């Protein structure tokens, strides 16, 4: 080898080492996780498990969180104790293969959390509903467990209490820019940014008594006068949460649920296993093998209907708008709620297959489903915890809570007054006007994402073109890996988990789905990081013109 050429190669090698040692066989693989809620905790645990089961390699994992509540995230942060999980404690977990993990944590050490001996006062049992903020303590504990496990296999985990404001994709790495203007380089980036705030449907932002994002409730609930009239847009679990919190602080003024239709929620029943005989993966694969990898919406619904019949549910009656008023419906559930238990067992079982069915549908079939069935499905898919339901029933019986439908619009009367417009049965007559002191948006996280969504980071990534909107929700992803797609191609080593993956996997709201997504990403990251790096010689040839150096 010529002396000058050898010197050049040594200089290049030193340069590559300084720039992050990207091409060395002993290089450090750096991973950025953006956000630190339930999905990030599950992802970190999944990464540690996958790394432990792989060949030895050096990893550094940095987790960025803008708030101080690492682990709990927005969904399970410190808030009212009346905001409950809608699964009982013995079936609540962030690990898909460890259904009882939360309850095991409670038994093992949950009672030791905090100086107030939380568990000894709450009396939580395996079939009880626990508060979301208490589940947040569990998540925080499991985060530190994962960090402890990482140390045992020499994996570095760094918690960074800064908001990420931008991500830039370079040829061999990502630049993650945080609010302190630090520019950090990573080999992999994983978006765990949580839910996108609800759409401001009636353009009410800027009014002091309008709340667009209802969580945490403690940011505004104490400011609501006990006699104030409160209008809540929505009638599902989020709306119920807000009403219960207000009731707990002694609210006596009118509370209204404003909805566009009469698709009322169910109440959670005891969970039982349900075997999918028809709407399963085996039947899906048979149909796909005959139809070029696709299934028609009609075929998918026909299979689902057959399992509905086995569950004793009449499809058409179940998905038709409820004939009862909201109050009568809640009263109906008081004595007949068990009639819908088998549907819930089917719905939970469908979590394991629904993403595969969704992926096999054509774009036109997905559009039809979203238009005709999506809202109906989701109204029934997320039931009320029993404790929440009982409090809602009490508010209705006391005459405090009322339901009004169909909602036509909400107008601003003065800076502190709103008017909700409700259509009368005779559409030729003037709408009913209901004056409210407060309006709270409980329509749920926005499914669709654009360059003006509530997340500054997603806004910037959308505008830069690094991510693209999926017309069925969230952002464009590769189904097999959860890798971000841009222009129809994968953005290598860039992933997403959670709410913003809904267009790719359809239903991603349950902890089971979060766990499955985390395992998918963790497995792909570790497998791809084990691939041989590009040899230094070929890098030199490509970038520096060094050919046949020997």
C-alpha positions in Angstrom: 0.0 0.0 0.0 1.5 3.4 -0.9 2.4 5.5 2.2 0.3 8.5 1.2 -2.7 6.4 0.5 -2.3 4.5 3.8 -2.1 7.9 5.6 -5.2 9.1 3.9 -7.1 5.9 5.0 -6.0 6.4 8.6 -7.1 10.0 8.5 -10.5 9.0 7.1 -10.8 6.3 9.7 -10.1 8.8 12.5 -12.6 11.2 10.9 -15.3 8.5 10.9 -14.6 7.7 14.5 -14.9 11.3 15.5 -18.2 11.7 13.6 -19.9 9.0 15.6 -17.9 5.8 14.7 -20.7 4.9 12.3 -18.8 2.3 10.3 -16.7 0.6 12.9 -17.6 -3.0 13.9 -17.4 -1.9 17.5 -19.5 1.3 17.0 -22.0 2.6 19.4 -25.6 2.3 18.1 -27.5 5.4 19.3 -31.3 5.4 19.6 -33.6 8.4 20.3 -37.0 7.9 21.7 -39.2 11.0 21.4 -41.7 11.2 24.2 -41.9 9.1 27.4 -45.4 7.8 28.1 -46.7 4.2 28.0 -45.5 3.5 24.5 -41.9 4.7 25.3 -41.7 2.5 28.4 -42.9 -0.5 26.4 -40.4 0.3 23.7 -37.5 0.7 26.1 -38.4 -2.6 27.7 -38.7 -4.3 24.3 -35.4 -2.9 23.2 -33.6 -4.2 26.3 -35.2 -7.7 25.8 -34.2 -7.8 22.2 -30.7 -6.6 22.9 -30.3 -9.2 25.7 -31.2 -12.0 23.2 -28.9 -10.7 20.5 -25.2 -10.7 19.9 -23.3 -8.2 22.0 -23.3 -4.7 20.7 -22.9 -1.3 22.3 -26.1 0.8 22.5 -27.0 4.2 23.9 -30.7 5.1 24.3 -31.8 8.7 24.9 -35.4 9.4 25.9 -36.7 12.9 25.4 -39.7 14.2 27.3 -40.9 17.8 27.5 -42.7 17.4 30.8 -41.3 16.2 34.1 -43.5 13.1 34.3 -41.3 10.5 32.7 -43.1 7.2 32.2 -46.7 8.4 32.8 -46.8 10.7 29.9 -49.9 12.9 29.3 -52.5 10.1 29.5 -51.4 8.9 33.0 -50.1 12.0 34.6 -51.0 13.4 38.0 -54.7 14.3 37.8 -58.0 13.5 39.5 -58.4 10.1 41.2 -61.8 9.9 39.6 -60.2 9.4 36.1 -60.2 5.6 35.9 -58.6 3.0 33.6 -61.4 1.2 31.8 -59.8 -2.2 32.5 -59.7 -3.9 35.9 -56.4 -4.0 37.6 -55.7 -7.7 37.0 -55.9 -7.3 33.2 -54.0 -4.0 32.9 -50.4 -4.1 31.6 -48.0 -2.6 29.0 -46.7 -6.1 28.2 -48.9 -8.1 25.8 -47.6 -11.4 27.1 -47.9 -10.4 30.8 -51.5 -9.5 31.3 -51.3 -9.4 35.1 -48.1 -7.4 35.2 -49.8 -4.4 36.9 -51.4 -6.5 39.6 -48.1 -8.3 40.2 -46.5 -4.9 40.7 -49.2 -3.9 43.1 -48.7 -7.1 45.2 -44.9 -6.9 45.0 -44.3 -3.2 45.8 -47.2 -1.0 44.8 -48.2 -0.5 48.4 -44.8 1.1 49.1 -45.3 4.0 46.6 -45.2 7.4 48.3 -45.3 8.5 51.9 -49.1 8.3 52.0 -49.2 4.5 51.6 -51.5 4.9 48.6 -52.4 1.2 48.3 -53.4 0.7 51.9 -56.0 3.5 51.6 -57.4 2.6 48.2 -58.1 -1.1 48.8 -57.5 -2.0 45.2 -58.5 -5.6 44.3 -57.9 -7.6 41.2 -61.3 -6.8 39.8 -61.3 -3.1 40.7 -60.7 -0.1 38.5 -57.7 2.0 39.4 -57.0 5.6 38.7 -55.0 6.6 35.6 -52.5 8.6 37.8 -51.9 5.5 39.9 -51.2 3.5 36.7 -48.8 6.3 35.9 -46.8 5.4 39.1 -46.6 1.8 37.8 -45.3 3.1 34.4 -42.7 5.2 36.1 -41.6 2.2 38.1 -41.4 0.0 35.1 -39.3 2.7 33.3 -36.8 2.6 36.1 -36.8 -1.2 36.0 -36.0 -1.1 32.3 -33.1 1.3 33.0 -31.8 -1.0 35.7 -32.0 -4.0 33.4 -30.2 -2.0 30.7 -27.3 -1.3 33.0 -26.9 -5.1 33.6 -26.1 -5.6 29.9 -24.0 -2.4 29.6 -26.7 -0.4 27.7 -26.7 3.3 28.5 -30.1 5.0 29.0 -30.3 8.8 29.2 -33.4 10.7 30.2 -33.5 14.2 28.7 -36.1 16.6 30.1 -36.2 18.7 26.9 -38.9 19.1 24.2 -37.8 17.9 20.8 -38.7 20.7 18.3 -37.3 19.2 15.0 -35.8 16.0 13.5 -33.6 16.1 10.4 -32.8 13.1 8.3 -29.2 12.9 7.0 -27.6 10.2 4.9 -26.4 8.0 7.8 -28.0 9.5 10.9 -30.7 11.7 12.4 -30.3 15.1 13.9 -32.6 15.6 16.9 -32.9 19.2 17.9 -34.4 20.0 21.3 -35.7 23.2 22.9 -32.3 24.0 24.3 -31.0 24.1 20.8 -28.9 21.0 21.3 -28.3 19.1 18.1 -27.9 15.4 18.8 -27.0 12.7 16.3 -28.6 9.3 16.4 -28.7 6.1 14.2 -32.3 5.5 15.0 -35.3 7.7 16.0 -38.6 6.5 17.4 -41.7 8.7 17.7 -43.6 8.0 20.9 -45.4 11.4 20.9 -48.7 10.2 22.3 -52.2 11.5 21.3 -52.8 14.5 19.1 -55.1 17.0 20.7 -58.8 17.1 19.5 -59.7 19.2 16.5 -61.1 22.6 17.3 -64.3 21.8 15.4 -66.2 25.0 16.0 -63.1 27.4 15.9 -63.4 28.3 19.6 -59.7 28.5 20.6 -58.7 31.8 22.2 -61.8 32.0 24.4 -60.8 31.9 28.0 -63.6 29.5 29.0 -63.1 27.1 26.1 -61.0 24.0 26.8 -59.9 22.2 23.6 -57.7 19.6 25.3 -59.5 18.1 28.3 -56.5 16.5 30.0 -55.3 17.1 32.6 -58.6 18.2 34.2 -56.9 19.8 37.1 -55.7 22.6 34.8 -59.2 24.0 34.6 -61.7 22.1 36.7 -61.2 24.1 39.9 -61.8 27.3 37.9 -65.3 26.2 37.0 -67.9 27.7 39.3 -70.2 25.1 41.0 -73.3 26.7 39.5 -71.8 27.3 36.0 -73.5 25.8 33.0 -70.9 23.4 31.4 -71.3 22.2 27.8 -69.2 19.1 26.9 -68.8 18.2 23.2 -69.1 14.4 23.1 -70.8 11.7 25.1 -68.2 8.9 25.4 -65.6 8.1 28.0 -63.8 11.5 27.9 -67.1 13.3 28.4 -68.0 11.0 31.3 -64.6 11.6 32.9 -65.1 15.4 32.9 -68.7 15.1 34.3 -67.4 12.9 37.1 -64.6 15.2 38.0 -67.0 18.1 38.2 -69.4 16.1 40.3 -66.6 15.1 42.7 -65.9 18.8 43.4 -69.6 19.5 44.2 -70.9 20.9 40.9 -74.6 21.7 41.0 -75.1 23.6 37.8 -76.3 22.1 34.5 -73.9 19.8 32.6 -74.7 19.0 29.0 -73.4 16.3 26.7 -73.7 17.7 23.1 -73.4 15.0 20.4 -74.2 14.8 16.7 -76.0 11.4 17.1 -77.3 8.9 19.6 -74.5 6.3 19.6 -74.3 5.9 23.3 -71.5 4.0 25.2 -71.5 0.7 26.9 -70.4 -0.2 30.4 -67.4 -2.5 30.9 -68.1 -6.1 31.7 -65.9 -8.7 33.3 -63.3 -9.8 30.7 -63.4 -13.4 29.4 -61.6 -15.1 26.6 -63.3 -15.4 23.2 -62.1 -17.6 20.4 -62.4 -16.1 16.9 -63.6 -19.0 14.7 -64.4 -17.0 11.6 -62.8 -13.5 11.9 -59.3 -14.9 12.4 -55.9 -14.9 10.6 -56.3 -18.4 9.1 -59.4 -17.4 7.1 -57.8 -14.1 6.2 -54.8 -15.8 4.7 -57.0 -18.2 2.7 -58.9 -15.3 1.1 -55.7 -13.3 0.5 -54.1 -16.2 -1.2 -56.9 -16.3 -3.8 -57.2 -12.5 -4.2 -53.7 -11.1 -4.8 -53.2 -10.3 -1.1 -56.5 -8.5 -0.5 -59.8 -9.0 1.1 -63.0 -7.1 0.3 -64.8 -5.2 3.0 -67.9 -7.4 2.4 -65.9 -10.6 3.0 -64.3 -9.1 6.2 -67.7 -8.0 7.5 -69.3 -11.4 6.7 -66.6 -13.2 8.8 -67.1 -10.7 11.6 -70.9 -11.1 11.5 -70.5 -14.9 11.9 -68.6 -14.4 15.2 -71.1 -11.8 16.2 -73.8 -14.4 15.9 -71.8 -16.8 18.0 -71.6 -14.0 20.6 -75.3 -13.6 20.5 -75.2 -10.1 19.0 -77.4 -8.9 16.1 -75.2 -6.9 13.8 -77.8 -4.4 12.5 -79.5 -3.8 15.8 -76.1 -3.4 17.6 -74.8 -0.7 15.2 -78.0 1.2 14.6 -78.4 4.4 16.6 -79.8 3.8 20.0 -83.5 4.4 20.3 -83.3 5.3 24.0 -82.5 8.8 25.2 -79.1 9.0 26.8 -80.6 8.8 30.3 -82.9 5.9 29.5 -79.9 4.1 27.9 -77.8 4.4 31.0 -80.8 3.2 33.0 -81.1 0.3 30.5 -77.5 -0.7 31.1 -78.1 -0.7 34.8 -80.1 -3.9 34.5 -79.2 -5.1 31.0 -75.6 -4.3 30.6 -74.5 -7.9 30.8 -76.3 -8.5 27.5 -73.3 -6.8 25.7 -70.6 -8.7 27.5 -70.0 -11.2 24.6 -69.6 -8.3 22.2 -66.8 -6.9 24.4 -65.1 -10.3 24.6 -65.2 -10.4 20.8 -63.9 -6.8 20.5 -60.9 -7.5 22.7 -60.1 -10.7 20.9 -60.2 -8.8 17.6 -57.3 -6.7 18.7 -55.0 -9.4 17.7 -56.2 -9.6 14.1 -57.9 -6.3 13.2 -54.6 -4.7 12.0 -54.1 -7.5 9.5 -57.6 -7.3 8.2 -57.3 -3.5 7.9 -54.0 -3.8 6.0 -55.5 -6.3 3.5 -58.4 -3.9 2.6 -58.1 -1.7 -0.5 -58.1 2.0 -0.1 -61.7 2.2 -1.4 -62.8 -0.4 1.1 -61.1 1.6 3.9 -62.9 4.7 2.9 -66.3 3.0 2.9 -65.6 1.5 6.4 -64.5 4.9 7.8 -67.6 6.5 6.4 -70.2 3.9 7.4 -68.8 2.0 10.4 -65.9 3.7 12.1 -67.8 6.0 14.4 -70.2 3.3 15.3 -67.4 0.8 16.1 -65.5 3.2 18.2 -68.5 4.3 20.2 -69.0 0.7 21.3 -65.3 -0.3 21.5 -64.4 1.8 24.5 -66.9 1.2 27.3 -67.2 3.1 30.6 -65.7 1.7 33.8 -68.5 0.6 36.2 -67.5 3.2 38.8 -67.7 6.0 36.2 -71.0 4.7 34.8 -72.6 4.7 38.2 -71.6 8.3 38.8 -73.0 9.3 35.4 -76.2 7.5 36.3 -76.4 9.4 39.6 -75.9 12.8 37.8 -78.7 12.0 35.3 -81.1 11.0 38.1 -80.2 14.2 40.0 -81.1 16.2 37.0 -77.6 17.7 36.7 -76.5 15.9 33.6 -78.5 16.2 30.3 -77.9 15.0 26.8 -78.7 17.1 23.7 -78.6 15.9 20.1 -78.1 16.6 17.2 -75.6 19.3 17.8 -75.5 21.8 14.8 -72.9 24.2 16.1 -71.5 26.3 18.9 -71.2 30.1 18.7 -69.5 32.6 20.9 -72.0 35.0 22.5 -69.6 37.0 24.6 -66.1 36.4 25.8 -67.5 34.3 28.6 -70.7 32.9 27.1 -71.4 30.3 24.4 -74.5 29.2 22.7 -75.0 25.6 21.5 -77.4 25.1 18.6 -79.5 21.9 18.8 -81.7 20.8 15.9 -85.4 20.2 16.7 -87.2 17.2 15.4 -89.0 19.5 12.9 -86.0 20.8 11.0 -88.1 23.7 9.6 -88.2 25.3 13.1 -85.4 27.4 14.6 -82.8 25.4 16.5 -82.9 25.2 20.3 -80.3 27.5 21.9 -78.5 26.5 25.1 -76.4 29.0 26.8 -73.2 27.8 28.5 -70.5 29.4 30.7 -67.9 26.8 29.6 -67.4 24.5 26.6 -65.1 21.5 26.9 -64.0 19.5 23.8 -64.3 15.8 24.7 -64.4 14.4 21.1 -61.1 12.5 21.7 -57.7 12.7 20.1 -57.6 13.9 16.4 -57.2 10.9 14.1 -56.2 12.9 11.1 -53.0 14.9 11.1 -52.1 18.0 9.1 -49.4 20.7 9.2 -51.6 22.6 11.7 -52.2 19.9 14.3 -51.7 20.5 18.0 -48.1 19.1 18.0 -45.4 21.6 17.1 -43.0 18.7 16.3 -45.4 16.9 14.0 -46.3 20.2 12.4 -42.6 20.8 11.6 -42.0 17.3 10.4 -45.1 17.5 8.1 -44.0 20.8 6.6 -40.4 19.6 6.0 -41.8 16.5 4.3 -40.1 14.0 6.6 -43.5 12.6 7.5 -46.7 12.4 5.4 -50.3 12.2 6.5 -52.1 8.9 6.1 -55.7 9.6 4.7 -57.1 7.1 7.3 -55.3 8.6 10.3 -51.9 9.4 11.6 -48.9 9.2 9.4 -47.7 7.0 6.6 -45.9 3.9 7.8 -44.6 0.5 6.6 -47.0 -2.1 8.0 -44.4 -4.8 8.7 -41.9 -2.6 10.6 -43.8 0.6 11.7 -41.1 2.5 9.8 -42.0 6.0 8.6 -42.7 6.2 4.8 -42.1 9.2 2.6 -43.0 9.3 -1.0 -43.9 5.6 -0.9 -40.4 4.6 0.4 -39.3 3.8 3.9 -37.3 6.4 5.9 -34.7 3.9 7.1 -34.4 3.7 10.9 -37.2 6.1 11.6 -40.2 4.6 13.5 -43.5 5.5 15.1 -45.6 3.9 17.8 -49.0 4.8 19.3 -51.9 7.0 18.2 -50.2 8.4 15.1 -50.1 4.8 13.6 -53.9 4.5 13.5 -54.1 4.8 9.7 -51.8 1.8 9.3 -53.2 -0.5 12.1 -56.7 1.0 12.6 -57.3 0.4 16.3 -54.2 1.4 18.4 -55.8 2.8 21.6 -55.5 -0.2 23.9 -52.4 -1.0 25.9 -52.2 -4.4 24.2 -51.9 -2.6 20.8 -49.2 -0.3 22.2 -47.3 -3.2 23.5 -47.5 -5.1 20.2 -46.3 -2.0 18.4 -43.4 -1.5 20.8 -42.2 -5.1 20.4 -42.4 -4.8 16.6 -40.2 -1.7 16.5 -37.8 -3.0 19.1 -37.3 -6.2 17.2 -36.7 -4.4 13.9 -34.3 -1.9 15.4 -32.1 -4.5 17.0 -32.1 -6.8 14.0 -31.2 -4.1 11.6 -28.5 -2.7 13.9 -26.8 -6.1 13.8 -26.4 -6.0 10.0 -22.8 -5.6 8.8 -21.7 -2.0 8.5 -20.5 -0.7 5.2 -16.7 -1.4 4.9 -14.4 1.6 5.2 -12.8 0.9 1.8 -16.1 1.2 0.0 -16.9 4.4 1.8 -13.5 5.7 0.8 -14.1 4.7 -2.8 -17.5 6.4 -2.9 -16.7 9.6 -1.0 -13.0 10.1 -1.5 -12.2 8.4 -4.8 -9.7 5.9 -3.2 -9.6 2.8 -5.5 -7.5 -0.3 -5.1 -5.5 1.1 -2.3 -3.3 -2.0 -1.8 
